[in-house]
């Protein structure tokens, strides 16, 4: 398995070793990268470029209030994907936070961390772009390739800045030269000017003959540049309004289509197996265009196991926390495998009309009897199911508001009925999520893979935070002790049946751009060009790989096709931290995430624990952070925000 930290330049490994390289990247202050001790040896050039790559990591606001800091003052965050997953349709936090409860303001760390981290990446890239041609003793071919790589990274950082803080013409400050901290005093450049700089950098990358068309080691390629430039054309070519209208520029949309075609010509394509795609074995396959590389080294892994994993997912440093769980909002979007829309009423007649959570919960209760009417036996010790669990079942039955629903409980067969809800569905549903009465290979101890144990989502259990017990029951820890929050869990990016040494540092790379993204972006461009058969062909490629059929009526008109492709983005890319950016771009975030103030953190049966409150349409443009306004009074305050 190749990793960028130990493959981008083998000379670094040979001379100082992996740990030396990562230590330098982690402890060298950001401002010292511009000092005279850099760029004069080939080794320091390699280290400097690695520093630009390293800025891809942890620029998102952490899932926790702050990144955790250990006794050595080292911290780890949540990557640039998981930090945004909780704001998309498929993710939700286990606690209330300011961006979704309506209390957000320009002083928020969500804004200041994102702004400062992205500009740190820009600064590192600017330093490399300035100094590699002037000082690097490496060969001209190598220097040219490294220049292309850091120009791509600068374009990526500015892309994120512009789409978050610079929408609707506002733009962001544009720096293209190394700049001292005290000289960060520019006013915002117009949005279009920032896009022009992004396109210029990406065009330089594409035109660089020393850059390969495709890479499989985590480094930048021409295919990645075509993908990002195509996305930039798409972004500018179709500007969506809150009222659902679209301002379109066909010439930019056609350029987007052309760039997306070039990605395939560079050698990228769909991997054959959706579920196996998100594994270490296949993290550098033909589908992965741009990823955040990780190793299992301390501070250089992904926190996916810890953040996304349920409490039965284990490692050498403890169980996972499931702080970021899966939202029920995404589940019903996954159709039946024949392409027909899913309906709860097909399995449980009348379920969709049940308004009380206390009634809906009845259908999620576990079996307490076997087929003969006897108390069901526990898997581990062959003893009758604990009385405490049976009493909990009866407690929820007594709490049901409707007698007819209460009588619909099946002491034997309730679990099987709920399993039918998730059977014969789009296979990506259970590839991405742990759903009720499905299994997960977790553990009952945190000392290694030898303690692996298959556990099952069941409700209720007697101790919601306890690990399973091989001598007792194979229940997954599924929620809170009083049952007020019992979620779906992520399966994508969560290790099963293996004991990681650290839950905070899994070695699995985080994909930023996959070929499936490219196909769906291109399909979106085709829809806006009203070339619906071409859009349908792209969607078929993605869905056929997943093993789910597609009904032709979804492409009968432009509006239907547009909405269907958006749902396909949501299904295909669940858990990858990209949906938030799409909902913001489409101006659908209120409807999809907040549901007009009817959304919130939900259990599987729909009760809301922490309600969401829409702060207003001004949230579609993030504000220049208050801290930046104080440091640079030349910055314009973002309209409609209260500073």
C-alpha positions, -999 to +999 in steps of 0.1 A: +000+000+000+014+033-011+010+064+009+019+099-001+039+105+032+063+077+022+061+077-016+060+113-028+098+114-027+117+083-018+148+103-011+132+116+021+126+080+033+162+070+024+178+099+042+156+106+072+130+078+074+092+081+076+090+092+112+115+120+106+095+132+076+062+133+094+077+149+125+092+177+103+059+183+086+040+183+119+063+204+140+077+229+115+057+261+121+038+274+091+057+306+089+091+290+089+083+273+056+090+307+040+124+311+056+158+307+040+164+273+055+139+258+030+141+250-007+179+249-010+184+212-008+164+185-027+154+170+007+140+203+019+121+208-014+105+174-008+096+183+027+082+217+016+059+201-010+048+175+016+039+204+038+015+217+011-001+183+007-004+181+045-026+212+045-053+190+030-057+174+064-079+187+091-090+220+076-126+213+084-141+222+118-137+191+141-167+169+149-158+175+185-157+209+200-120+210+196-095+185+182-082+163+210-048+172+224-026+147+241+001+151+267+027+159+240+005+188+228-001+170+196-036+171+182-057+153+157-088+165+140-114+150+117-100+154+082-115+176+056-145+152+050-160+141+082-160+176+096-186+184+070-206+152+069-227+162+099-242+190+078-251+168+049-283+148+045-267+115+057-250+126+089-260+140+123-242+147+155-253+134+189-253+169+204-267+203+194-244+227+177-247+263+166-247+259+129-279+238+130-297+253+161-299+288+146-274+305+170-244+308+146-227+341+142-194+354+125-175+347+157-180+310+154-149+287+153-166+269+124-159+298+102-126+310+116-109+275+116-120+268+080-109+302+068-075+302+085-067+265+076-075+271+039-054+302+038-026+283+055-027+259+026-026+288+001+004+303+019+023+271+018+015+267-019+026+303-026+059+297-009+066+266-029+055+282-062+078+312-056+109+293-043+111+260-063+121+278-095+145+301-077+162+277-053+155+241-059+186+220-070+164+192-083+161+184-119+140+207-141+116+178-148+111+172-111+107+209-103+081+212-131+061+183-117+062+196-082+052+231-094+021+216-111+012+197-079+013+227-056-006+248-082-033+223-081-034+224-043-036+262-043-065+260-068-082+234-045-078+257-014-092+287-033-120+266-047-132+258-012-127+294+000-147+308-029-176+284-027-180+289+011-172+326+016-172+341-018-206+333-034-228+357-052-199+379-064-184+386-030-151+367-035-122+363-011-088+380-007-065+367-034-028+362-025-005+346-051+029+355-036+045+346-002+030+371+023+041+380+058+014+377+085+013+414+090+007+419+052-025+400+050-044+432+045-061+428+011-097+434+004-118+407-012-112+401-049-145+396-068-157+361-070-151+359-108-115+370-104-109+342-079-124+317-103-101+331-130-070+324-108-083+289-101-088+282-138-053+296-146-036+273-121-055+243-132-048+250-168-011+252-160-013+219-143-030+203-173-004+217-197+025+204-177+041+175-197+060+161-166+027+154-147+013+120-153-023+115-166-031+092-137-015+086-103-021+057-079+001+069-050-020+098-037-002+125-057-018+150-081-024+140-117-038+156-149-070+136-144-074+153-110-069+187-126-094+181-153-119+169-127-115+200-105-115+224-135-146+207-148-162+212-114-152+249-115-168+253-150-200+235-137-201+258-106-200+289-128-221+275-156-251+266-135-259+290-106-289+279-087-314+302-069-334+297-038-366+298-058-354+269-079-345+288-110-310+285-126-288+311-142-269+292-169-240+297-193-241+270-218-205+276-230-192+269-195-213+238-191-199+225-224-164+231-212-173+212-180-185+183-201-153+183-221-131+183-190-150+155-174-146+135-206-108+140-203-108+125-169-117+091-184-092+095-211-065+100-184-072+064-173-098+068-145-130+048-144-154+030-121-142+002-098-162-029-101-174-034-065-190-005-046-186-019-011-150-031-016-141+003-030-138+018+005-110-004+017-072+000+020-068-026-007-086-005-033-079+030-020-057+037-050-077+019-077-088+035-110-118+053-094-099+073-068-088+106-084-079+127-054-077+115-017-064+127+016-036+101+023-034+085+057-011+060+074-017+042+107+010+064+123+000+085+153-015+118+141-013+107+105-044+085+103-081+092+098-104+093+128-132+076+108-132+046+132-136+068+162-161+094+148-183+072+126-180+038+143-206+025+166-196+016+202-191-020+192-163-010+168-131-014+187-094-007+187-064-008+210-073+026+225-110+019+232-144+017+215-156+041+189-180+068+200-205+071+172-205+109+177-214+112+140-242+088+133-263+083+102-295+103+097-329+086+089-333+114+063-311+095+038-326+060+043-358+063+023-339+077-007-325+042-014-350+026-037-359-011-042-333-029-063-357-028-093-356+010-092-391+015-078-394+041-050-393+026-015-424+029+007-427+018+044-463+010+037-453-019+014-440-037+045-459-022+074-493-009+060-502+025+074-467+032+088-463+064+069-494+078+085-483+071+121-475+104+137-464+094+172-429+082+178-441+061+207-462+042+182-435+039+155-411+025+180-432-007+184-421-019+150-384-017+160-387-038+191-368-070+193-383-105+195-388-119+230-402-153+220-392-181+196-414-198+171-428-221+198-438-193+220-410-198+245-387-171+258-360-166+232-326-179+242-295-157+242-269-166+217-239-166+240-251-187+270-282-203+257-302-189+287-335-171+284-334-135+273-327-113+304-357-102+323-345-066+322-346-066+284-381-082+283-393-056+308-380-029+285-399-043+256-431-043+277-424-007+288-424+005+252-455-015+245-473+001+274-462+035+262-477+031+227-504+057+221-526+035+198-540+001+208-540-011+172-503-004+169-496-020+202-514-051+191-493-052+159-462-061+179-450-097+171-432-114+200-418-137+173-413-121+139-410-084+148-373-085+139-379-103+106-406-079+096-382-050+102-355-067+082-379-068+052-378-030+052-341-031+042-341-062+020-343-060-018-332-024-017-304-006-034-273-025-022-255+007-013-279+012+016-264-016+037-229-011+022-230+024+037-250+019+069-257-004+098-295-007+098-319-023+123-314-061+127-283-062+105-250-075+117-216-058+123-183-075+130-173-057+162-157-069+194-161-075+230-126-065+239-101-039+227-070-059+226-069-071+190-086-089+162-088-121+181-117-107+200-138-100+170-174-109+174-204-104+151-231-083+168-265-072+157-285-039+158-313-047+183-336-027+205-338-025+234-307-037+251-300-035+288-267-015+287-264+009+258-227+018+264-213-016+273-194-037+249-209-070+238-201-101+259-192-133+242-206-153+271-239-134+272-255-117+242-244-105+207-262-071+209-247-040+195-246-010+217-273+010+199-280+042+218-288+059+251-300+041+282-335+057+281-339+050+244-344+087+235-317+084+208-312+052+189-296+058+155-285+042+123-247+039+121-222+043+094-206+012+079-186+030+052-151+038+063-155+018+096-132-012+101-149-045+109-133-076+124-099-060+129-082-045+159-067-011+150-039+000+173-055+034+176-091+044+169-079+079+161-055+068+134-069+044+108-048+041+077-077+043+052-074+073+027-103+097+025-116+102-011-121+138-022-129+131-059-139+098-073-148+089-108-184+085-097-183+121-087-172+130-122-199+110-139-226+126-118-211+161-122-212+155-160-247+142-158-257+174-140-241+195-167-260+175-194-293+181-176-287+218-175-279+216-212-311+196-216-293+166-231-312+142-209-303+109-227-266+116-220-273+124-184-292+092-180-263+072-196-240+085-169-264+077-141-268+042-154-231+036-152-231+045-115-262+026-106-255-004-127-222-008-108-241-007-076-266-033-088-298-012-089-320-006-118-330+028-131-365+037-143-366+057-175-394+081-163-369+099-141-354+114-173-387+123-189-382+161-183-355+184-171-369+190-137-374+154-129-339+145-141-323+174-121-340+161-089-332+125-096-295+132-101-294+151-069-308+121-051-282+100-068-254+122-055-269+117-020-271+079-023-237+073-040-216+097-019-232+092+015-206+095+043-180+112+022-185+147+034-195+162+001-233+165+002-231+197+024-213+215-004-238+203-030-268+213-010-253+247-005-245+250-042-281+239-052-296+261-025-315+231-011-299+229+023-329+243+041-354+219+025-331+188+027-313+192+061-335+216+081-368+205+065-382+239+071-375+237+108-390+202+111-356+185+111-333+175+138-312+148+153-334+117+150-336+081+162-344+055+136-382+059+143-381+096+138-383+112+173-363+144+173-339+150+202-321+182+191-343+202+167-328+222+139-336+259+133-329+275+099-308+307+106-319+324+074-310+323+037-278+344+045-262+311+057-257+301+021-227+324+021-205+319+051-194+352+067-158+365+068-149+355+104-150+381+131-114+374+140-103+382+104-122+414+103-104+425+135-070+416+120-077+431+086-101+461+087-099+463+049-121+432+046-157+438+038-182+423+063-205+397+047-240+412+041-269+402+063-247+389+091-246+406+124-210+414+135 
